[in-house]
């Protein structure tokens, strides 16, 4: 079984009508999917800045109930420190929240589903784009 972690852009697409991602996820019968706390924080930011915050809050709560939620604890923090050091060492820093998301994927041996190309610079990170 493949264990996937949805980056914020993939998770956010699940909140939009007519997204093709839910069908792709359902077709992946030998996979499971999760979200992590850094992405969840970004999703809440999207909700609070939206014009229909109350309605979108209900949608997000329903979405969150469907997934495994990965924390950002000691193993993830250690991996974050490694990722920051490696990326700065090669002159390729990416946004800090994305380094946290990458650290969760690395610490938990997950494949990251993302549309962001800057994850190409994170050594050892397995990632795919399903959008």
N, CA, C and O of each residue as an XYZ file, in Angstrom:
524
protein
N       0.849     -1.186      0.000
C       0.000      0.000      0.000
C       0.886      1.237      0.000
O       1.903      1.289      0.693
N       0.492      2.221     -0.778
C       1.200      3.499     -0.825
C       0.486      4.485      0.086
O      -0.738      4.614      0.058
N       1.278      5.176      0.891
C       0.744      6.169      1.819
C       1.088      7.558      1.279
O       2.256      7.896      1.082
N       0.053      8.344      1.048
C       0.214      9.669      0.467
C      -0.103     10.763      1.485
O      -0.951     10.606      2.364
N       0.606     11.861      1.332
C       0.340     13.078      2.101
C      -0.058     14.151      1.105
O       0.679     14.418      0.156
N      -1.205     14.763      1.306
C      -1.667     15.821      0.416
C      -1.062     17.151      0.835
O      -1.210     17.580      1.979
N      -0.383     17.796     -0.098
C       0.076     19.166      0.111
C      -1.161     20.061      0.124
O      -2.246     19.627     -0.263
N      -1.006     21.274      0.554
C      -2.130     22.198      0.674
C      -2.844     22.406     -0.659
O      -4.070     22.504     -0.688
N      -2.096     22.475     -1.770
C      -2.763     22.715     -3.052
C      -3.639     21.541     -3.464
O      -4.695     21.748     -4.060
N      -3.225     20.311     -3.159
C      -4.063     19.157     -3.465
C      -5.263     19.104     -2.517
O      -6.387     18.852     -2.952
N      -5.028     19.339     -1.232
C      -6.135     19.333     -0.270
C      -7.134     20.433     -0.586
O      -8.343     20.215     -0.508
N      -6.642     21.606     -0.939
C      -7.521     22.717     -1.275
C      -8.385     22.431     -2.489
O      -9.520     22.899     -2.575
N      -7.847     21.661     -3.427
C      -8.645     21.337     -4.621
C      -9.833     20.451     -4.267
O     -10.827     20.431     -4.993
N      -9.744     19.722     -3.167
C     -10.870     18.887     -2.733
C     -12.046     19.725     -2.241
O     -13.170     19.231     -2.157
N     -11.795     20.967     -1.923
C     -12.852     21.872     -1.468
C     -13.559     22.571     -2.628
O     -14.587     23.220     -2.432
N     -13.007     22.438     -3.833
C     -13.577     23.108     -4.998
C     -14.526     22.177     -5.747
O     -14.253     20.985     -5.888
N     -15.625     22.718     -6.221
C     -16.530     21.884     -7.028
C     -15.859     21.491     -8.344
O     -15.018     22.220     -8.869
N     -16.234     20.364     -8.849
C     -15.744     19.860    -10.141
C     -14.267     19.495    -10.151
O     -13.669     19.412    -11.223
N     -13.667     19.276     -8.998
C     -12.288     18.822     -8.942
C     -12.221     17.363     -9.407
O     -13.069     16.551     -9.037
N     -11.222     17.040    -10.209
C     -11.024     15.669    -10.670
C     -10.282     14.819     -9.643
O     -10.236     13.596     -9.770
N      -9.707     15.450     -8.638
C      -8.880     14.722     -7.670
C      -9.645     13.660     -6.877
O      -9.109     12.567     -6.694
N     -10.863     13.917     -6.397
C     -11.556     12.851     -5.636
C     -11.694     11.545     -6.418
O     -11.517     10.468     -5.848
N     -12.004     11.622     -7.697
C     -12.144     10.410     -8.511
C     -10.808      9.677     -8.626
O     -10.759      8.448     -8.564
N      -9.726     10.438     -8.794
C      -8.401      9.819     -8.872
C      -8.054      9.122     -7.560
O      -7.468      8.039     -7.560
N      -8.414      9.745     -6.454
C      -8.121      9.147     -5.151
C      -8.945      7.871     -4.942
O      -8.425      6.873     -4.442
N     -10.196      7.899     -5.314
C     -11.041      6.710     -5.185
C     -10.545      5.562     -6.052
O     -10.680      4.398     -5.676
N      -9.975      5.878     -7.201
C      -9.453      4.859     -8.104
C      -8.162      4.227     -7.579
O      -7.789      3.136     -8.011
N      -7.500      4.882     -6.680
C      -6.250      4.370     -6.099
C      -6.601      3.433     -4.943
O      -6.531      3.818     -3.776
N      -6.972      2.225     -5.276
C      -7.486      1.292     -4.264
C      -6.413      0.765     -3.318
O      -6.732      0.291     -2.228
N      -5.156      0.842     -3.716
C      -4.077      0.373     -2.851
C      -3.311      1.555     -2.267
O      -2.080      1.571     -2.257
N      -4.064      2.548     -1.778
C      -3.448      3.762     -1.247
C      -4.281      4.298     -0.100
O      -5.486      4.060     -0.014
N      -3.612      5.025      0.775
C      -4.345      5.822      1.755
C      -3.764      7.226      1.742
O      -2.655      7.458      1.262
N      -4.540      8.151      2.279
C      -4.216      9.568      2.143
C      -4.317     10.256      3.489
O      -5.179      9.934      4.307
N      -3.416     11.215      3.708
C      -3.436     11.967      4.942
C      -3.127     13.434      4.706
O      -2.719     13.848      3.621
N      -3.335     14.191      5.751
C      -3.010     15.614      5.789
C      -2.081     15.831      6.972
O      -2.016     14.998      7.877
N      -1.366     16.945      6.968
C      -0.503     17.252      8.109
C      -0.863     18.620      8.673
O      -1.484     19.446      8.005
N      -0.461     18.832      9.906
C      -0.823     20.058     10.607
C      -0.363     21.327      9.887
O      -1.126     22.292      9.858
N       0.849     21.383      9.299
C       1.197     22.611      8.573
C       0.228     22.908      7.430
O      -0.155     24.063      7.241
N      -0.175     21.896      6.668
C      -1.146     22.114      5.590
C      -2.508     22.519      6.141
O      -3.192     23.367      5.569
N      -2.889     21.917      7.238
C      -4.177     22.257      7.833
C      -4.193     23.722      8.256
O      -5.212     24.397      8.107
N      -3.091     24.214      8.773
C      -3.000     25.639      9.099
C      -3.172     26.507      7.865
O      -3.855     27.530      7.912
N      -2.555     26.103      6.760
C      -2.724     26.863      5.512
C      -4.164     26.794      5.012
O      -4.691     27.780      4.498
N      -4.798     25.637      5.161
C      -6.203     25.512      4.750
C      -7.097     26.429      5.579
O      -7.998     27.071      5.038
N      -6.853     26.496      6.896
C      -7.641     27.401      7.736
C      -7.434     28.852      7.313
O      -8.378     29.643      7.322
N      -6.222     29.198      6.947
C      -5.967     30.556      6.446
C      -6.823     30.832      5.210
O      -7.413     31.906      5.091
N      -6.891     29.861      4.287
C      -7.717     30.021      3.090
C      -9.187     30.238      3.469
O      -9.880     31.049      2.855
N      -9.646     29.516      4.471
C     -11.044     29.624      4.904
C     -11.310     31.009      5.495
O     -12.278     31.672      5.122
N     -10.457     31.439      6.407
C     -10.684     32.708      7.100
C     -10.588     33.922      6.183
O     -11.195     34.955      6.463
N      -9.832     33.811      5.089
C      -9.730     34.954      4.172
C     -10.791     34.901      3.076
O     -10.887     35.827      2.270
N     -11.586     33.836      3.033
C     -12.598     33.693      1.975
C     -13.827     34.551      2.264
O     -14.077     34.939      3.405
N     -14.575     34.833      1.229
C     -15.794     35.638      1.352
C     -16.915     34.879      2.056
O     -17.794     35.499      2.654
N     -16.900     33.562      1.995
C     -17.931     32.735      2.653
C     -17.279     31.859      3.726
O     -17.339     30.631      3.661
N     -16.668     32.497      4.692
C     -15.904     31.777      5.706
C     -16.745     30.743      6.448
O     -16.279     29.623      6.655
N     -17.954     31.079      6.848
C     -18.776     30.145      7.627
C     -19.098     28.882      6.823
O     -18.957     27.771      7.335
N     -19.519     29.042      5.600
C     -19.838     27.881      4.759
C     -18.578     27.068      4.465
O     -18.608     25.838      4.490
N     -17.488     27.750      4.192
C     -16.239     27.051      3.892
C     -15.669     26.364      5.127
O     -15.007     25.332      5.014
N     -15.919     26.926      6.292
C     -15.467     26.277      7.531
C     -16.130     24.911      7.676
O     -15.468     23.940      8.042
N     -17.411     24.826      7.396
C     -18.117     23.539      7.480
C     -17.542     22.539      6.467
O     -17.389     21.357      6.773
N     -17.230     23.016      5.276
C     -16.641     22.137      4.258
C     -15.284     21.605      4.706
O     -14.973     20.428      4.525
N     -14.485     22.488      5.293
C     -13.164     22.057      5.740
C     -13.277     21.063      6.891
O     -12.565     20.058      6.905
N     -14.143     21.319      7.839
C     -14.332     20.377      8.954
C     -14.718     18.995      8.432
O     -14.205     17.983      8.909
N     -15.624     18.952      7.447
C     -16.042     17.675      6.861
C     -14.874     17.001      6.143
O     -14.716     15.783      6.218
N     -14.068     17.782      5.459
C     -12.910     17.234      4.761
C     -11.903     16.649      5.748
O     -11.409     15.540      5.548
N     -11.602     17.386      6.802
C     -10.614     16.934      7.776
C     -11.015     15.616      8.426
O     -10.157     14.797      8.756
N     -12.298     15.412      8.610
C     -12.791     14.180      9.253
C     -12.530     12.939      8.400
O     -12.624     11.819      8.903
N     -12.210     13.118      7.138
C     -12.022     11.988      6.230
C     -10.578     11.482      6.151
O     -10.315     10.469      5.503
N      -9.651     12.173      6.799
C      -8.241     11.861      6.601
C      -7.507     11.536      7.898
O      -7.880     11.978      8.984
N      -6.461     10.755      7.739
C      -5.468     10.602      8.797
C      -4.777     11.952      8.914
O      -4.458     12.577      7.903
N      -4.547     12.403     10.131
C      -3.865     13.679     10.348
C      -2.489     13.391     10.957
O      -2.382     12.805     12.035
N      -1.461     13.807     10.257
C      -0.090     13.622     10.746
C       0.335     14.854     11.536
O       0.169     15.981     11.069
N       0.884     14.642     12.734
C       1.306     15.775     13.562
C       2.655     16.331     13.104
O       3.296     15.795     12.201
N       3.051     17.383     13.732
C       4.398     17.917     13.577
C       5.025     17.842     14.960
O       4.944     18.783     15.749
N       5.653     16.701     15.237
C       6.233     16.433     16.552
C       7.752     16.308     16.448
O       8.352     16.838     15.512
N       8.376     15.617     17.390
C       9.838     15.513     17.439
C      10.470     14.949     16.165
O      11.412     15.554     15.652
N       9.996     13.815     15.629
C      10.652     13.295     14.411
C      10.527     14.251     13.227
O      11.462     14.403     12.441
N       9.381     14.883     13.109
C       9.169     15.827     12.016
C      10.017     17.079     12.203
O      10.540     17.628     11.233
N      10.154     17.529     13.441
C      10.987     18.704     13.724
C      12.455     18.423     13.397
O      13.153     19.282     12.858
N      12.909     17.233     13.724
C      14.289     16.857     13.403
C      14.498     16.839     11.890
O      15.498     17.350     11.387
N      13.547     16.246     11.169
C      13.644     16.200      9.707
C      13.567     17.601      9.112
O      14.251     17.897      8.132
N      12.741     18.463      9.696
C      12.654     19.855      9.255
C      14.029     20.521      9.355
O      14.463     21.191      8.419
N      14.704     20.341     10.474
C      16.040     20.919     10.636
C      17.006     20.432      9.576
O      17.833     21.193      9.074
N      16.894     19.149      9.238
C      17.757     18.577      8.197
C      17.424     19.188      6.828
O      18.324     19.554      6.073
N      16.134     19.295      6.518
C      15.711     19.846      5.222
C      16.153     21.306      5.084
O      16.682     21.696      4.044
N      15.938     22.108      6.124
C      16.344     23.514      6.083
C      17.846     23.620      5.827
O      18.282     24.401      4.981
N      18.626     22.841      6.553
C      20.079     22.875      6.415
C      20.512     22.471      5.016
O      21.360     23.126      4.409
N      19.930     21.389      4.502
C      20.293     20.917      3.165
C      19.938     21.939      2.081
O      20.752     22.230      1.205
N      18.721     22.478      2.145
C      18.295     23.416      1.104
C      19.071     24.723      1.154
O      19.419     25.279      0.112
N      19.343     25.210      2.340
C      20.146     26.432      2.445
C      21.576     26.173      2.000
O      22.224     27.046      1.422
N      22.066     24.964      2.273
C      23.430     24.610      1.879
C      23.632     24.592      0.375
O      24.736     24.850     -0.106
N      22.584     24.290     -0.370
C      22.696     24.278     -1.830
C      22.079     25.525     -2.453
O      21.935     25.612     -3.673
N      21.715     26.490     -1.607
C      21.163     27.748     -2.108
C      19.778     27.623     -2.720
O      19.447     28.356     -3.652
N      18.963     26.703     -2.209
C      17.631     26.464     -2.754
C      16.554     26.469     -1.672
O      15.750     25.539     -1.617
N      16.511     27.478     -0.817
C      15.474     27.470      0.213
C      14.085     27.584     -0.405
O      13.903     28.220     -1.444
N      13.124     26.967      0.242
C      11.721     27.046     -0.171
C      10.944     27.594      1.027
O      11.503     27.692      2.119
N       9.679     27.951      0.851
C       8.926     28.489      1.997
C       8.985     27.548      3.207
O       8.928     26.327      3.065
N       9.100     28.139      4.390
C       9.256     27.362      5.621
C       8.112     26.374      5.826
O       8.347     25.246      6.258
N       6.894     26.772      5.528
C       5.761     25.863      5.718
C       5.894     24.657      4.796
O       5.505     23.551      5.173
N       6.434     24.850      3.597
C       6.636     23.725      2.690
C       7.760     22.818      3.168
O       7.714     21.608      2.947
N       8.768     23.387      3.819
C       9.807     22.543      4.409
C       9.225     21.704      5.547
O       9.642     20.564      5.751
N       8.268     22.257      6.286
C       7.600     21.481      7.335
C       6.782     20.343      6.719
O       6.810     19.219      7.221
N       6.062     20.625      5.651
C       5.264     19.600      4.977
C       6.183     18.497      4.447
O       5.884     17.314      4.609
N       7.282     18.870      3.826
C       8.253     17.892      3.338
C       8.802     17.059      4.495
O       8.978     15.848      4.361
N       9.068     17.695      5.613
C       9.596     16.978      6.779
C       8.599     15.941      7.282
O       8.999     14.842      7.665
N       7.311     16.269      7.287
C       6.292     15.294      7.702
C       6.307     14.105      6.752
O       6.267     12.956      7.191
N       6.366     14.376      5.453
C       6.397     13.285      4.471
C       7.633     12.413      4.667
O       7.531     11.186      4.663
N       8.783     13.025      4.837
C      10.023     12.267      5.013
C      10.030     11.465      6.312
O      10.410     10.295      6.319
N       9.614     12.085      7.398
C       9.649     11.415      8.704
C       8.686     10.239      8.776
O       8.895      9.314      9.560
N       7.635     10.266      7.966
C       6.614      9.219      8.016
C       6.610      8.329      6.769
O       5.696      7.527      6.581
N       7.630      8.471      5.920
C       7.782      7.674      4.708
C       6.538      7.749      3.820
O       5.979      6.727      3.422
N       6.117      8.980      3.519
C       4.928      9.233      2.718
C       5.311      9.811      1.365
O       6.349     10.459      1.233
N       4.478      9.579      0.366
C       4.632     10.218     -0.937
C       3.807     11.496     -0.897
O       2.613     11.453     -0.601
N       4.426     12.623     -1.191
C       3.740     13.908     -1.158
C       3.023     14.154     -2.478
O       3.629     14.068     -3.546
N       1.741     14.457     -2.402
C       0.979     14.875     -3.580
C       0.992     16.393     -3.602
O       0.419     17.036     -2.722
N       1.643     16.968     -4.606
C       1.811     18.413     -4.679
C       1.925     18.885     -6.113
O       2.362     18.140     -6.990
N       1.535     20.109     -6.345
C       1.729     20.752     -7.642
C       2.930     21.700     -7.617
O       3.261     22.307     -8.635
N       3.574     21.828     -6.478
C       4.682     22.775     -6.324
C       5.998     22.154     -6.790
O       6.436     21.130     -6.264
N       6.611     22.779     -7.769
C       7.869     22.286     -8.337
C       9.056     22.425     -7.383
O      10.039     21.694     -7.507
N       8.969     23.358     -6.434
C      10.141     23.552     -5.571
C      10.417     22.338     -4.674
O      11.495     22.243     -4.088
N       9.468     21.422     -4.561
C       9.740     20.198     -3.802
C      10.747     19.303     -4.515
O      11.283     18.373     -3.913
N      11.012     19.578     -5.805
C      12.048     18.827     -6.525
C      13.413     18.971     -5.866
O      14.278     18.114     -6.041
N      13.611     20.038     -5.116
C      14.912     20.312     -4.513
C      15.111     19.622     -3.166
O      16.198     19.697     -2.592
N      14.083     18.956     -2.657
C      14.192     18.291     -1.352
C      14.682     16.868     -1.581
O      13.965     16.031     -2.131
N      15.911     16.606     -1.150
C      16.512     15.286     -1.333
C      15.674     14.221     -0.620
O      15.142     14.450      0.466
N      15.573     13.071     -1.249
C      14.903     11.886     -0.701
C      13.377     11.989     -0.682
O      12.707     11.010     -0.354
N      12.817     13.141     -1.022
C      11.366     13.310     -0.977
C      10.733     12.709     -2.231
O      11.064     13.084     -3.355
N       9.826     11.778     -2.011
C       9.053     11.227     -3.119
C       7.802     12.074     -3.280
O       7.091     12.321     -2.306
N       7.525     12.521     -4.500
C       6.349     13.362     -4.706
C       5.782     13.148     -6.089
O       6.487     12.782     -7.029
N       4.465     13.389     -6.188
C       3.725     13.243     -7.439
C       2.727     14.397     -7.529
O       2.338     14.992     -6.524
N       2.326     14.692     -8.765
C       1.308     15.713     -8.994
C       0.100     15.043     -9.622
O       0.190     14.524    -10.734
N      -1.038     15.046     -8.920
C      -2.260     14.416     -9.421
C      -3.255     15.442     -9.934
O      -4.373     15.076    -10.297
N      -2.881     16.726     -9.977
C      -3.831     17.738    -10.459
C      -3.559     18.081    -11.907
O      -4.256     18.914    -12.485
